[in-house]
Amino acid sequence: MGRDIQTILARLQAQPQSVRFAELRWLCEQIFGAPRQEGSHLVFRTGLVDQPIVNIQPRGAMAKEYQCRQVFKAVRRKQETS
């Protein structure tokens, strides 16, 4: 499993269905910090006005495709504002 932010971001954009949940969680923790809520869903504060949180949950070992797209969008917006 690749633990490189740029590699995971590229896969989030090109093949969101191929991202493992552990990779998505790791990416969110690197970019947004620790989740504010844990359980079946992990909720991360993004610091963005228009998308204040991202909520992720696994589908087996994989991340849900639509949540991968949401995380990708939030990461790109956060990078643009930094």
Secondary structure as UniProt FT lines:
FT   HELIX           5..14
FT   HELIX           16..18
FT   HELIX           21..32
FT   STRAND          42..45
FT   STRAND          53..56
FT   STRAND          58..59
FT   TURN            60..61
FT   STRAND          62..63
FT   HELIX           65..81
//
